[in-house]
Amino acid sequence: MAKRVVRESLSLYEAKTHLSALVDRACSGEEIIIMKSGQPMAMLVPMPEVTHRRVSGLGRGLWSVSRDFDAPLSDDVLAEFER
């Protein structure tokens, strides 16, 4: 079943005022064109389906955390933050 695409043009003010509802409409397949000073500037469209998932452990061994990563800062570095 093909998704129904409806294009509607709205002013930037209208889009800001009704953004939440417009996002819901875009999620259901509509495309909304946002106009500024009568010119099309952006289009709100539905996100494509995600076909990949994150897999834990893919970065294992690519980086490490030193044993002293949470050691107190030296006085001179701490002084720079407190200026």
C-alpha positions in Angstrom: 0.0 0.0 0.0 1.5 3.3 -1.1 1.6 6.2 1.4 -0.6 9.2 0.5 1.5 12.3 0.0 -0.2 15.6 0.6 1.7 18.8 0.1 0.6 21.9 1.9 2.4 25.3 2.1 2.4 27.2 5.3 4.1 30.5 6.4 7.0 30.2 8.9 4.8 31.8 11.6 2.0 29.2 11.1 4.6 26.4 11.1 6.1 27.7 14.4 2.7 28.0 15.9 1.5 24.5 15.0 4.9 22.6 14.9 3.8 19.7 17.0 0.7 19.0 14.9 2.7 19.4 11.7 5.2 16.9 12.9 2.4 14.4 13.6 1.0 15.0 10.1 4.5 14.5 8.6 4.8 11.2 10.5 1.6 10.1 8.8 3.0 10.7 5.4 2.3 14.3 4.6 4.9 16.8 3.2 4.6 20.3 4.4 6.4 23.2 2.7 7.4 26.1 4.9 7.4 29.5 3.3 9.2 32.7 4.3 8.3 35.9 2.6 6.4 33.9 0.0 9.4 31.8 -0.9 9.7 28.1 -0.1 12.5 27.6 2.4 12.1 24.2 3.9 10.1 21.0 3.7 8.8 18.9 6.6 8.7 15.3 5.5 8.4 11.9 7.2 11.6 10.2 8.3 12.5 7.1 6.3 12.3 3.7 8.0 15.4 2.8 9.9 16.9 -0.4 8.5 19.9 -0.7 10.8 20.2 -1.0 14.5 23.0 -0.2 16.9 25.0 -3.2 18.0 26.8 -3.0 21.3 30.5 -3.8 21.4 31.4 -2.7 17.9 33.9 -0.1 19.2 35.4 -2.4 21.7 39.2 -2.0 21.8 39.2 1.1 19.7 39.6 3.5 22.7 40.4 3.3 26.3 39.9 5.3 29.5 43.0 6.0 31.6 42.9 5.0 35.3 43.1 8.6 36.5 40.4 10.0 34.2 38.4 11.2 37.3 41.4 12.4 39.3 41.1 16.0 40.8 42.2 18.8 38.5 45.6 20.4 39.2 45.4 23.8 40.9 46.4 25.8 37.8 43.8 24.1 35.6 41.1 24.5 38.3 42.0 28.2 38.6 41.3 28.6 34.9 37.8 27.2 35.3 37.1 29.5 38.3 38.2 32.8 36.7 
